[in-house]
Amino acid sequence: MTKPEIKIFCDFDGTIAVNDIGNLFYKEFGNPIICKDVVGKWRDGLISSIECLSVECSSIRNLTIRKALDFVDAQQIDPTFPDFVCFIAENNIELIVLSDGLDLYIKRIFERYNVDVKFYSNSLIINDDGTAEMIYPFSDSECKKCANCKRNHIINNSSDDDITIYVGDGHSDRCSIDYCDYVFAKKDLLLHCEKNRISYFPFENFNDVTFALQKLIIKKRIKKRHQALIMRRELYTMET
């Protein structure tokens, strides 16, 4: 039998990045009034994530690559994240970042901090006339919470024998945690876990995540979560 591995799946905006960069990006280069209205509808479940992001993107005007990169270069990540990446590498733990944001800023920020981490996200095309277009390479017609279906990435990048861990903070992380054995949550995701009686570890930064993982690994207390197994198997049944 293959030895189970530990797989960590992590949100980017508001989790690795200090701010929700995607939200700030659309407000900076698009229409902030339209963006606020459409995000509210998405949070209330009235529209899908793709509908929300497409409207936000369609409001962008006068954008250039230079403006976009200058904006990205002003953004910061949690200063404890690079050390966390070193910790998991030393312990042979795989980390995959799942974001409903844009590869434009995730790739550039990781390069700036010299962080080599696999990630899945949406994409943005900046046109010569200053408008922009969204591309959703990992969408799922049944998933309305995220345009980049995080649930599918978790299923496709882990087996039922693996120990899966999710780290996140927001609305687009909600469906993802149903399929993971351990959840690290803050902000909106923490409130969601409490409201729905989902077990979680609270965290403020990645030092908290590292400390909790060290305790679990040293004491060999890592185990599967029964509800996550049920959710995964129900999804397999639906697909077949």
N, C-alpha and C positions, 0 to 999 in steps of 0.2 A: 504494500500500500504506500502511495506517495505521501511523504510527510507534508502536513498542511502548512501553508505559508501565511504570513500576515500581510494583508493588502490594505493600504491606507488610501482613501479617496477624500479629496479636500477641495472645498470651494475656494474661489480666488477673491472676488470683490467683497470687501468688508471682513474677510477672514485672513487671507495672506496679505492683501492690500489693506492699508489702514482705512481708506475710503471705498465707497462703492464707485469705482472709476467709471464704469459703464453709464451709470445714472448721471454722474457729473459731466461726462463727455457729451451726451445728448443735450443736456441743458446748456452747455457751453456753446455748442455749435448748431444746435437746433432751436426750436421754440420752447422755452421753459414752461409756458402756460399749457401748451399742448402736451408736453411730456408729463407734467404733474397730473393732468387729468387722465391720461391714458394709463399711467402706472397705477392710479387709484382704481380704475376699472379692472385692471389685471389682478390686483391684490384682492378685490372683491369677488373674483372668479367670473366676471362678466365677459372677459375676452381671454384668449390664449396668450402665451408668452410671445409667440411669433407675431400675432396681431399687434401686440403692444410694441415690440421692438421695431416692427416695420413702420408703424406710425411715427415713432420717435425718429427713426432714420430718415423718413421722408420729409421731415421738417428741417433737415440740415441744409444750410446754405453757406456759400463762400468758404468751403473747407479746402485746405491744401494739405499735402503730406507734411510740409514743414510745420504748419500750425498744429496738426495732430501730434506730431512727435514732440514738439515743444510742450504741449499740454501733458503728454505722457511722462516726459522727463521731470516734471514737477511733482509727480506722484511718488508716494513712499510705501514701503511694505513694513509689516511687523518686524522690528529689528531682531527678534528672536527666531525668525523663520530660517535663515541660513544655518544656524547651529542645529536646528531641528532636522534639516536635510542631512547634515553630517551624521547626526545620531542614528537616523534610520538606515543610512548607508552602512554604517559600522555594524549594524545589527541585521543586515541583509533583509530589510523590510522594503517592499516596493511602495512607492508613492505615485499616485496619478492625480493630477489636478483636473477638476471638472468645473467648467465655467459657462454661464450663460452670457458672458461678456465677449470680448473681441480678441482675436489672436494678435491684432495690431499692437495692443499695449501689453498683453501678457508676455509675448516673446521678447519685446524690447526690455521690459522690466527684469525678466529673468536673466537676460544677457548683461544688463547693468550690474546686477548683484552676483554675477558669475554663478548662477544656480542652474543646474542641468536637471530639469524635471519634465517628464512626459505630461502633456496636457491636451485636453479636447475642449474646443470652444466654437463659437460662431466666427464668421469672417466679415470684413467690411471692404468694399471697393470704393475708392474715392475717384469720382469722375473729374474730367477736365473742366467742367462747368461749375465745380464747387459743390455739387450734390453728391450723395453717397447711396450705395446699395448694400443690402444685407444678404449674406449667404448662410444657409443653415444646412451644413453637410451632415449633421447628426440628429436631425429632427425625427420625431415619431408622431404620427397623426393622432394617436390616442393620448399623448402626453400634452397637457395644456399648461402645466406649471413651469416647464422649461423648454426653450427652443432647441437647446442642445440636451437631448434626453440623458440625464445623469443616471437614471435607473438602468438603462440599457448598457451604459459603459461599465457599471458595476457588475452586472450579470456577465457581460462578455469578457471581462478582465479578471474574473475570479471563478473558482469552483465551489461547490457546496462544502468541500472539505476545508477550504481556506478560512481563516479568520479575517473578517472584513470590518474595517473601522471607517467611520465617516466624521469629518471635521467641517463644521459649517456654521452659518449665522443667520441665514435668511429664508425668504419665502420659496425660492427655487430649490431649496434643499429638502423640502418636506417629504416628497415622495421617495427620495433617495434613502433616507434613514430607515425606511421600512424593510429594506433588503440587506441591512448591515447588522453585525453582531454587537458593535459598540458605537456609541454616538458621543462626540464632543460638541457641545452646543453653547452658543451665546446669543444675546440679543433676541431677535424675533424667533429664531429656531428654538432657543431655550424655552420661551413662553409657549411655543407650540408643543414641545415635549411635555411640559408640565400640565398643560390643558388636556392632553391626550394620554397622560400617564405612561409616557415612553421613557424608559430608563436612559439616563445620560450622565456624562461628566461635564460640569460647567468649566469653562476656561476663559481666561482673559487674553492670554498670549500663548505662543508655542512652547514656552518653558513649562507651562502648566500641563500641556499635552505630553511633553517628554517625561516629566516627573511621574505622571500617572501610568504611562506605558512602562517605564522602568520598574515600577512597583508590581505591575501585572506580570511582566516577563520574569523578574527575579523570583517572585513567589509562585510562578507557573500557574497562575489563576485564570489565564485566558481560556475562554470556552465559547461554544456556539450559543447563539440566542435562538430559542425555539421558534419564536414568532417570525424571525427573519427567514428561517428555513421554510416555514409554511408559505410565506409570501413568494419566495423564489420558486417553490414547486408549483404554486398556483399559476405563476406566470408561465412556467414551462408548459403546463397543461393547456393554457389558453393559446399558446403559440402552435401547439401540435393539434 
